[in-house]
Amino acid sequence: MPTRTVHTVCSHDCPDSCGVLVTVDELTGRAIKIQGDPAHPVTRGFLCGKVAKYLDRVYAPDRLLFPMRRKAGVKKAPLPQGREAEAFERISWDEALDTIAARLQNVCDTYGPESVLPYSYAGTIGQLGFGSMDRRFFYRMGASQLDRTICSSAGGAALASVYGIKLGMDTEAYRNARLIIAWGANVHGNNIHLWPFIEEARRNGAKLIVIDPYRTRTAALADWHIAIRPGTDTALALGMMHVILQKKLEDADYITRYTHGYDALRERVLSEEYSPQRVAEWTGLAAEDVVRLAREYAAARPAAIRLNYGIQRSEHGGTAARAVCMLPCITGAWRHGGGVQLSTSGAFPFNSAALHMPELMRASPLGRAARMVNMSQLGHALTELGSDGPRVHALFVYNSNPAAVAPNQNAVLQGMAREDLFTVVHEQFFTDTADYADILLPATTFLEHTDVQGAYGHHYVQLSQQAIAPLGEARNNVEVFSALAQRMGYTEACFRDTPEQLIDQALSKPHDWFRGITRESLAVHGHMPLQVQGGYAPFSGSGDANANFGTPSGKAEFYSDALAAQGLDPLPAFHPAHESRHTDAALQFPLEFLPRKADNYMNSTFANLPGHQQMEPHIGELEIHAVDAAERRIAEGDLVEVYNDRGSLQLRAHVNGATPQGVVAARMGWNKLSRQGGGVNRLTSERLTDIGGGATFYSTLVEVKRIGTAAKSST
């Protein structure tokens, strides 16, 4: 059987950005094998459990393959899985595009273009799929701009406030560490290609410490799991600084050379507020463990921190990420080959301006930049927005499933059910969001289109080549928005750019780190390394690597004048979240709730696939500590109601040791696959983070009560 092998890139929202080799049957054009690229220095020939089964997704029998239109009648959702198509009728692409263009134009003419809201995120992180022709289209229309905050904005802003750029340790450098702290990072669950480097370091004597309220897969494999209380990471980081400075374990020379605002930070952290005893009260740890952690971290050379985005999904998560990112500057870990990694995305100087073309806003009917709508407050935008512009009357969703993933789900679904809201959804499956669509458009997978991609966990640029023809009538984002622009009468030549032209534009910005990287060279090599100053330790101070600091002071900033100018505290300080055990809100809702991501799904992606469901036995369960369960007379398997003043869920109790006392957890999936058709975000709020305007999923209080026993309740 003749076959060919095509180099693609996993475009799902993961720091690993794996190189993927797809074997295609030449006779049928069908992909028959998928594997990790053994030549990729981080992928190293293997894939995560999610993507190893990716052909199940590509060839799933329930894939959306044709444009569809909602039949007449009231929007009803969720639709039963497997029967969603009964609410829709198949139409041609011409009819779909004509309908969308006409409806969008009518909305613009009637209510103004800002009444159109695009909603997308990182269903694909390829440069073309994430943001290229779509941005041009909505800029030219004058549609409301989307502030894409739901995942990483608080942490990204925090990292930039300290270093001025989103750089960090390279994944490959972790093999040299003597101490590794996975801080809010479930490496084994969602950053698996870092794990071999951690294990290599451990074989050479390194120690792995995991700081996480939940006993994740990674925590279970650690040398020391620190089960911190949710939202108290700032207190722990400042408590570590207190010990390090008090014991004179800091790197005074690095601080003098490469940091700004040290004296002010020192005065704050050496106060009694951040003593080990006080920090222990906030975090739930023993005071001696705060001291031990600080001393071990300061003594290890190199010491590496893998900080993940969970830490910044609390109300004061931006400050927490700032504080943790400062630790390597206190100890000088950078100059010893250590440091911290939250994101390496700032190392990739793609020419986003050339892809997005924001200047098209001047050609829109507004003649200016449109208003900005925070995606973490979609419920508000669809139900209440109007005081700062027209109400949203058209919603265009792609690369996302907001009906499941957006906070304050009841408000989101109330807004999406509006009969006066015209909704377009570009998707691969009948997701919870697709249930509310007026027009459904079939989308390609990463095997079915071409793109170029960076990473936020390593330093390799990759070309993802199209491996197979699109199934059915699926189209990629570039095709869809190019066709719509022409239907809307936009005559600018940029709306006819091909994927190849867009890739050239993405790589067109002259920058030393992209030296030698072109579409042609990527086609030959598949992946190519960036030429980053400082390499594995970009803030080491060796040679001219200290030039990587992009802050106003040219140094790592403990004290941020930029934050002060925004009316924010220029120094990190711990404050409990409004919804935490430390506030009066806990009198009514005493349990802290973690709406966790499932290890074998990607947010809500893969949740509908039977093979992935089999790997997630705890979907539909509330994980609860034995003491909390006993106080509520809850036994294993009992049906429980989890509730607060925003909503409620019915789940099965799983009494285990994965959560500390006072904390409960449940996992995200599709609403329609859950009891009562609702997901974990029924309970979360639209309150934003302190920095970056991000979502605060992990600052959520609930109460739990038993509503049925294991023996008498149906499943």
BELMO-V918486 format. One record per pair of residues at least 24 apart in sequence whose ideal C-beta (glycine too) atoms are under 8 Angstrom apart, sorted by the first residue. I is the first residue (numbers start at 1). J is the second residue. If there is no record, write none. Layout:
i=(I:I)
j=(J:J)
//
This chain:
i=(1:1:1:2:2:3:6:6:6:7:7:7:7:7:7:8:8:8:8:8:8:9:9:9:9:9:9:9:10:10:10:10:11:11:11:11:11:11:11:11:12:12:12:12:12:12:12:12:12:13:13:13:13:13:13:13:14:14:14:14:14:15:15:15:15:15:15:15:15:15:16:16:16:16:16:16:16:16:16:16:17:17:17:17:17:17:17:17:17:18:18:18:18:18:18:19:19:19:19:19:20:20:20:20:22:22:22:24:24:29:29:30:30:31:31:31:31:31:37:37:39:39:40:40:40:41:41:41:42:42:42:42:42:42:43:44:44:46:48:48:49:49:50:50:50:50:50:53:53:53:54:54:56:56:56:57:57:57:57:58:58:58:58:58:59:60:60:60:62:62:62:63:63:63:63:63:64:64:64:64:64:64:64:64:64:65:65:65:65:65:66:66:66:66:66:67:67:67:67:67:67:67:67:67:67:68:68:68:69:69:69:69:69:69:70:70:70:70:74:75:75:75:75:77:77:77:77:77:77:77:77:78:78:78:78:78:79:79:79:80:81:81:81:81:81:84:84:84:85:87:88:93:93:93:96:96:97:97:97:98:99:100:100:100:100:101:101:101:103:103:103:104:104:104:104:104:104:105:107:107:107:108:108:108:110:111:111:111:112:112:112:112:113:113:113:113:113:113:113:114:114:114:114:114:114:114:114:115:115:115:115:115:115:115:116:116:116:116:116:116:116:117:117:117:117:117:117:117:117:117:118:118:118:118:118:119:119:119:119:119:119:119:119:119:120:120:120:120:120:120:121:121:121:121:121:121:122:122:122:123:123:123:123:123:124:124:124:124:125:126:126:126:126:126:127:127:127:127:127:127:127:127:127:128:128:128:128:128:128:128:128:128:128:128:128:129:129:129:129:129:129:130:131:131:131:132:132:132:132:132:132:133:133:133:133:133:133:133:133:133:134:134:134:135:135:135:135:136:136:136:136:136:136:136:136:137:137:137:137:137:137:138:139:139:139:139:139:139:140:140:140:140:140:140:140:140:141:141:142:142:142:142:142:143:144:144:144:144:144:144:145:145:145:145:145:146:146:146:147:147:147:147:147:148:149:149:149:149:149:149:149:149:150:150:150:150:150:150:151:151:151:152:152:152:152:153:153:153:153:154:154:154:154:154:154:154:154:154:154:154:155:155:155:155:155:155:155:155:155:155:155:156:156:156:156:157:157:157:158:158:158:158:158:158:158:158:158:158:159:159:159:159:160:160:161:161:161:161:161:161:161:162:162:162:162:162:162:162:162:162:163:163:163:163:163:163:163:164:164:164:164:164:165:165:165:165:166:166:166:166:166:166:166:167:167:167:167:167:167:167:168:168:168:168:168:168:168:169:169:169:169:169:169:169:170:170:170:170:170:170:171:171:171:171:172:172:172:173:173:173:173:173:173:173:173:174:174:174:174:175:175:175:176:176:176:177:177:177:177:177:177:177:177:178:178:178:178:178:178:178:179:179:179:179:179:179:179:179:180:180:180:180:180:180:180:180:181:181:181:181:181:181:181:181:182:182:182:182:182:182:182:182:182:183:183:183:183:183:183:183:183:183:184:184:184:184:184:184:184:184:185:185:185:185:185:185:185:186:186:186:186:186:186:186:186:187:187:188:188:188:188:189:189:189:189:189:190:190:190:191:191:191:193:194:194:207:207:209:209:211:212:213:213:213:213:213:214:214:214:214:214:214:215:215:215:217:226:226:226:227:227:228:228:228:229:229:229:229:229:229:229:229:230:230:230:230:230:230:230:231:231:231:231:231:231:231:231:231:231:231:232:232:232:232:232:233:233:233:233:233:234:234:234:234:234:234:234:234:235:235:235:235:235:235:236:236:236:236:236:237:237:237:237:237:237:238:238:238:238:238:238:238:238:239:239:239:239:239:239:239:239:240:240:240:240:240:241:241:241:241:241:241:241:241:242:242:242:242:242:242:242:243:243:243:243:243:244:244:244:244:244:244:245:245:245:246:247:247:247:249:249:249:249:249:250:250:250:250:251:251:251:251:253:254:254:254:254:254:254:255:255:255:257:257:258:258:258:258:258:258:258:259:259:259:259:259:260:260:260:260:260:260:260:261:261:261:261:261:261:262:264:264:264:264:265:265:265:265:265:268:268:268:273:274:282:282:282:284:297:297:298:300:301:301:301:301:302:302:302:302:302:303:303:303:303:303:304:304:304:304:304:305:305:305:306:306:307:307:307:308:309:310:312:312:312:313:313:313:313:313:313:313:314:314:314:314:314:315:315:315:315:315:315:315:315:316:316:316:316:316:317:317:317:317:317:317:318:318:318:318:318:319:319:319:319:319:319:319:320:322:322:323:326:326:326:328:329:329:329:334:334:334:334:334:335:335:335:335:337:337:337:338:339:339:339:341:343:343:344:344:344:344:344:345:345:345:347:347:347:347:347:347:348:348:348:348:348:349:349:349:349:350:350:350:350:350:351:351:351:351:351:352:354:354:354:354:355:355:355:357:360:360:363:374:374:375:375:376:376:376:376:376:376:376:377:377:377:378:378:378:378:379:379:379:379:379:379:379:379:379:379:380:380:380:381:382:382:382:382:382:382:382:383:383:383:392:393:393:393:394:394:394:394:395:395:395:395:396:396:396:397:397:397:397:397:397:397:398:398:398:398:398:398:399:399:400:401:401:401:401:401:401:401:401:402:403:403:403:403:403:403:404:404:404:404:404:404:404:404:404:404:404:404:405:405:405:405:406:407:407:407:407:407:407:407:408:408:408:408:408:409:409:409:409:409:409:409:410:410:410:411:412:426:426:428:429:431:431:431:432:432:432:432:432:435:441:441:442:442:442:442:443:443:443:443:444:444:444:444:448:448:449:449:449:450:450:450:451:451:452:452:452:452:452:459:459:459:460:460:460:460:461:461:461:461:461:461:461:462:462:462:462:463:463:463:463:463:463:465:478:563:568:568:577:577:578:578:579:579:579:579:579:580:580:581:581:585:586:588:588:588:589:589:589:589:589:590:590:590:591:591:591:591:591:591:591:591:592:592:592:592:592:593:593:593:593:593:593:593:593:593:593:594:594:594:594:594:594:595:595:595:595:595:595:595:595:595:595:595:596:596:596:596:596:597:597:598:598:598:601:601:603:604:604:604:607:607:607:607:608:608:616:616:618:618:619:619:619:620:620:620:620:620:621:621:621:621:621:621:622:622:622:622:622:622:622:622:622:623:623:623:623:623:623:623:624:624:624:624:624:624:624:625:625:625:625:625:625:625:625:626:626:627:628:628:628:628:629:629:632:632:632:633:634:634:635:635:636:637:637:638:638:638:638:638:639:639:639:639:639:639:640:640:640:640:641:641:641:642:642:642:642:642:643:643:643:643:643:644:644:644:644:644:646:646:646:646:647:647:647:648:648:649:649:649:649:649:649:649:649:650:650:650:651:652:652:653:664:664)
j=(25:26:27:26:27:32:465:466:467:37:462:463:464:465:526:446:447:464:465:466:467:126:446:451:453:462:463:464:47:51:54:446:124:125:126:129:446:451:453:464:50:51:122:123:124:125:446:602:605:121:122:123:125:151:602:603:48:190:191:457:602:171:191:194:343:344:455:456:457:458:42:43:48:191:192:193:194:455:457:458:125:453:454:455:456:457:458:460:462:42:43:47:48:51:193:43:460:462:526:527:47:51:54:446:447:467:468:467:468:468:469:59:468:55:58:447:467:468:526:527:526:527:460:526:527:172:458:460:171:172:193:457:458:460:193:193:196:193:192:193:600:615:600:601:602:606:612:609:611:612:445:447:609:611:612:428:445:606:609:445:447:448:468:471:471:429:608:609:429:430:608:428:429:442:471:472:427:428:429:430:434:440:442:443:474:442:471:472:473:474:90:91:442:472:473:91:92:93:95:96:439:440:441:442:473:437:439:440:95:96:99:438:439:440:437:438:439:440:419:416:417:419:436:403:413:416:417:432:435:436:672:432:435:671:672:677:430:435:672:672:430:608:670:672:673:430:434:435:430:435:440:473:475:483:439:441:483:484:487:487:439:424:439:484:487:484:487:488:394:422:438:141:394:396:422:484:488:488:393:394:422:141:142:365:393:390:391:393:142:365:389:390:141:142:143:364:365:366:370:142:143:144:366:370:371:389:390:144:389:390:391:392:393:394:141:143:144:392:393:394:396:143:144:146:373:381:392:394:395:396:143:144:146:396:398:146:375:378:395:396:397:398:400:402:146:148:397:398:399:400:148:150:151:375:399:400:151:399:400:398:399:400:401:605:399:446:451:477:453:446:451:452:453:464:350:355:451:452:453:454:502:503:506:355:449:450:451:452:476:477:478:499:502:503:506:399:449:451:476:477:478:399:352:355:356:355:356:477:478:502:506:477:478:480:481:482:485:495:497:502:398:477:481:355:356:357:358:356:357:360:481:485:492:494:495:481:484:485:488:490:495:396:356:357:358:360:361:364:360:361:363:364:485:490:492:495:364:488:361:364:365:366:370:370:370:371:372:373:389:392:369:370:371:372:373:372:373:375:372:373:374:375:693:375:374:375:376:688:692:693:694:695:375:376:405:406:694:695:309:694:695:309:312:343:694:689:692:693:694:312:313:317:318:321:689:690:691:692:693:694:307:309:311:312:317:318:321:342:343:692:694:342:343:345:692:318:691:692:312:317:318:319:320:321:322:325:691:692:321:325:342:343:346:550:322:551:557:560:562:563:691:322:325:326:329:551:556:557:558:560:325:539:548:549:550:551:556:549:550:551:552:557:346:548:549:550:342:343:344:345:346:347:456:344:346:347:532:538:539:548:339:340:341:342:343:344:538:304:338:339:340:341:536:537:341:344:458:459:535:536:197:341:457:458:197:458:536:197:302:304:337:338:339:536:537:198:201:304:306:200:201:204:201:302:337:201:206:300:302:303:304:337:338:205:206:207:300:301:302:303:206:207:209:296:297:300:303:304:206:207:208:209:303:304:305:306:209:210:211:297:303:304:305:306:208:209:210:211:212:218:222:306:308:211:212:233:305:306:307:308:311:324:211:212:233:307:308:309:310:311:210:212:218:306:307:308:310:212:216:217:218:219:308:310:599:218:306:216:217:218:221:216:217:218:597:599:308:597:599:306:308:457:457:306:457:296:300:293:296:236:310:592:594:659:660:663:594:596:658:659:663:665:657:658:659:599:285:289:293:284:660:283:284:285:282:283:284:581:592:660:662:663:314:580:592:594:663:698:699:314:315:316:317:320:576:577:580:592:698:699:282:283:284:574:576:311:314:320:323:324:316:319:320:323:572:573:574:575:274:278:279:282:283:574:279:283:285:290:293:320:323:324:326:327:572:268:269:274:279:323:572:573:574:274:275:276:278:279:283:290:294:290:293:294:297:327:265:269:274:294:323:326:327:330:269:270:274:275:276:279:294:276:290:291:294:295:294:295:297:298:330:331:269:270:330:270:294:295:298:294:295:298:299:331:298:330:331:332:330:331:332:335:332:329:331:332:334:335:541:329:330:332:541:546:329:539:541:546:549:555:556:329:555:556:557:558:551:553:555:556:557:558:559:557:558:559:560:570:571:558:558:559:570:571:326:558:559:571:572:571:572:573:574:574:574:576:582:660:327:331:331:338:333:336:337:338:333:336:337:338:339:328:331:333:336:338:333:338:339:340:341:339:340:341:340:341:340:341:342:342:342:698:689:692:694:689:694:695:696:697:698:699:577:689:696:698:699:577:578:579:687:689:690:696:699:574:575:577:689:690:689:690:691:694:696:698:689:690:691:692:694:569:572:573:574:575:690:691:572:572:691:572:556:558:572:539:539:556:558:537:538:539:540:541:537:540:541:542:536:537:540:537:537:538:539:457:456:457:455:456:457:458:459:454:455:456:454:459:513:530:532:538:454:455:461:513:530:509:511:513:514:452:454:506:507:509:505:506:507:508:509:506:505:506:508:509:502:505:506:494:492:494:492:688:693:402:406:406:407:686:688:693:694:695:408:686:688:402:406:412:415:406:407:408:409:410:411:412:414:415:686:408:411:686:415:411:412:414:415:416:418:421:411:414:415:421:420:421:422:421:422:423:424:421:422:423:424:423:424:426:423:424:425:426:427:433:437:425:426:427:443:477:480:426:477:433:427:431:432:433:603:604:605:670:433:431:432:433:435:436:671:431:432:433:603:604:607:668:669:670:671:679:681:603:604:668:681:681:681:684:685:686:695:696:697:646:681:684:685:686:647:671:678:679:681:682:684:646:647:682:686:681:477:480:474:608:604:608:670:604:670:671:672:679:672:475:480:472:473:474:475:474:475:476:477:470:474:475:476:474:476:476:478:499:499:500:503:499:503:503:506:507:519:522:529:530:532:527:528:529:530:514:517:522:527:528:529:530:522:526:527:528:503:519:522:523:526:527:523:502:691:690:691:696:699:687:699:685:687:699:700:701:699:701:662:701:701:701:645:701:703:644:645:701:702:703:662:701:703:628:662:663:664:701:702:703:704:662:663:664:700:701:642:644:663:664:665:666:683:700:701:702:659:663:664:665:666:698:665:666:667:668:680:681:683:684:697:698:700:665:666:667:668:680:667:668:667:668:669:668:669:668:668:669:670:668:669:670:673:670:673:667:669:654:667:667:669:673:651:652:669:674:675:651:652:653:654:666:667:649:651:652:653:654:664:665:666:704:654:656:658:659:664:665:666:653:654:655:656:659:664:704:655:657:659:660:661:662:663:664:655:657:661:661:662:664:704:653:655:704:705:706:706:704:706:709:710:710:709:710:706:708:709:710:713:706:707:708:709:710:713:704:705:706:707:704:705:707:666:683:702:703:704:683:702:703:704:705:683:700:701:702:703:682:683:684:685:678:682:683:682:683:674:675:676:678:679:680:682:683:675:676:707:675:710:715:706:702:704)
//
